[in-house]
Amino acid sequence: MTAERPEPADRIDADAVVDLAMDLLAIDTANPPGETVEIVDFVESRLAAFPVETERIVADPAKPNLLVTLPGRGDRTLLYNGHFDTVPYDAEAWTYDPLGERVDGRVYGRGATDMKGPLAGMIATIEAWAVADKQPPVNLRFAFVSDEEVGGEAGLSTLVKRGTLAADGCVIGEPTCETARHSVTVADRGSIWLTLSATGKAAHGSRPPLGENAIDRLYGAITTFRDRFGDRRMTLDQSIDPILEETVEYYAPSMGEAVARELFETPSINLGTIKGGEAINTVPQHAEAEIDVRVTAGVHTPDLLEDVRACIAGCEGVTITDVAWSVGTAEPIDSPLVEAVAGAAEDVIRERVYRRSATGGGDAKTLRNAGIPTVEFALGTDTVHAVDEYLTVGALVDNARIYTSLPNRFAAIEA
């Protein structure tokens, strides 16, 4: 009798995945400056031993992107996306080596959970399928990009603009899990970033009635803005309701159910910066503030922005001098991609995986707006961007197993 051939996910070698993660962590890709040539060289050289296609897509020579393609049996394409760059670190503040150290079942290092650990899982997926006895059931593409942590144009935006990422579904390896709670991020929020500028009339600080205080005007406008929009219940499309409920349930243990519901059912308003005045004894003639507003997917941001403009227009001496906005995006909670990723994860970790919204928005929004169904998923820790960032060895290896089993799951679910 012929022995049953192992599935690619069964080929994942735990020690090899850990070693790979350590190799990636050892290459400093802190952004800024975000130079990734060395790590791209490493990955490309490693994959040269396998029957895969690699291509560099370069907008900035210091920040190349690497595409890897493994042809499959079908005509559908599953895309994996991850970024090479990390946020900076202060080595003196770390207890462990920020360029990689394994201690007591944990792998420490800048990028361990965001996201060189998940990248190691994706590279392991390439290798497992490349040496399998059969082609993957769908075409596999991997977009390893640079410049993500600063939202730069050299990374994913370059690939999207050049039309190199056509796919039927994408999973981004951003960490989406917290202690004892696991999730697939299926939605992100829309945003309005406002710069408010207030003008007044200068006067001596000992005679304030002779002037018009720009800071007072600005703060009055901010207060009016918060009063008018901070408690406004947003009208959401019914398709968002099940995502909202799972999102509230996911976040309730960490922030409380009432806070979680308020965060996603009303606009969140954050006064990020405020500045004005020249001296304590002068009535300020100018003041400026920057405000970050977030709204749940399903809200048509331009409609809200129209109301915001009308509100500020009614505040004397205050104008909007700059604005940037985006509309939140979402995948249907029961879409083939969501079911495939959540199902693959649940098969491996044997625990519930929530289908939730992110509190912010990132590359998933860019890909969805380019017509590619996208979710985020990686087992991780809550040490993203923190001192002594780490990922457990178990999570590191399970990510590799989940990513490797995903093509079969994705192929088995009707589009």
C-alpha positions, 0 to 999 in steps of 0.5 A, a space after each residue: 500500500 502506498 503511504 499517504 502523502 503529507 499535506 503541506 501544513 504537516 511539513 511545517 518544521 517548528 525549529 525551522 520556522 523559529 530559525 527563520 524568524 530569528 534570521 529576519 529579526 537579525 536584519 534591522 529594518 527600522 523605519 525611518 530610514 526603512 532600508 530593506 535591501 538586505 532583507 529582500 536579498 536574504 529572502 530572495 536568495 533563500 527562495 532561489 532553491 525552490 521552484 517559485 517565481 520572484 520579482 522585485 518591484 522598486 519605486 525607491 531603490 532603498 525600499 524594494 518590494 518582493 513578489 513571489 508566485 507559486 502557480 496552482 491548479 485552478 484559475 483563482 489567486 490567493 494573495 498573502 501580504 506582509 511588510 518588511 519594515 518595523 518601527 524604530 527602537 531604543 536598544 538601551 530600553 530593551 531587556 532582550 536583544 531587539 535584533 532577536 533573542 529566544 527565551 523561555 518559549 518566546 521570540 523577542 525582537 523588534 518586529 517579532 509580532 509586527 510582523 516578521 514573525 508572521 512573515 516567517 510563517 508566510 515564507 514557510 508556506 511558500 517552501 512547504 507548498 513548493 516541495 509538496 507532491 502536488 500544486 496548490 489548488 489555487 495560484 499563490 502570490 506573496 507581496 512582501 512590501 516596504 515602507 508600511 510603518 510610515 504609510 510611505 508610497 514606496 510599498 504597497 501603494 506602488 504595487 497597487 498603482 502598477 496593477 500587479 496584485 490582481 487576486 480573488 482574496 488576500 490575507 495580511 499578516 497583521 497581528 489580530 489577536 490578544 491574550 486568550 482572544 483570537 480574531 480575523 479583522 474583516 473591516 476597518 473604519 473611515 476617517 476624517 482628519 481636520 486642521 482647524 485654524 482660528 484667527 483673533 485680534 492681538 492685544 496686551 495680556 493685561 487688556 484682554 477685552 481689547 483683543 479677540 483670543 484665537 485660542 478661546 475661539 478655537 477651543 469653543 469650536 472644538 467643544 461645539 464640534 464634540 457636543 454635536 458629533 460625539 454622541 451622534 448615533 451613526 446609521 449603519 448598513 444592516 450588513 455591518 450589524 453582525 460585524 459590529 456585534 462580534 466586534 463589541 463582544 471581542 473588545 468587551 473584556 479589555 475595554 468594557 461593553 459600553 465603551 466598545 459599543 460607543 467606540 463603534 456606534 458613534 464617531 470617535 473624536 481625538 484632539 491630537 494637536 493644539 497650538 497657539 499664542 506667542 507669550 503668556 502676556 499676549 492675547 493670541 492672534 492665531 491658533 491651530 488644532 488637528 482632530 482625528 475622527 473615526 467612523 465605522 464601516 458602513 458610514 458614508 464619510 462625505 455625508 458626515 464631512 458635509 455636516 462637519 463643515 457646516 458646524 465649523 462654518 458657524 464658529 466665528 473666526 474658525 475655518 477648516 484649512 486642511 482635511 483628509 478623509 476615507 470611507 471604511 471598508 468591510 468584507 461580508 462576515 460570511 464571505 468565502 475569504 472570511 470563512 476560509 481564514 477563520 476556519 483555517 485558524 480554528 482548525 489549528 488553534 481549536 478556539 473561537 475566532 471572532 470576525 471583527 472590525 479594526 479600530 483604525 485602518 491600513 493596507 486592507 482598506 487600500 486593497 479592498 478599494 482596489 477590488 481585492 477582498 482582504 482580511 487581516 490575520 495573525 496570532 500575535 501579542 499585545 506588544 506591537 511597537 512596545 519595548 521587549 516586543 515578542 511572539 510566542 514560539 507556539 503562535 509563530 509555528 501556528 501562524 505557519 500552519 494556518 497560512 499553509 493550510 489556507 489554500 485548501 480551505 480557500 479552494 474548497 469554499 465556492 466563490 
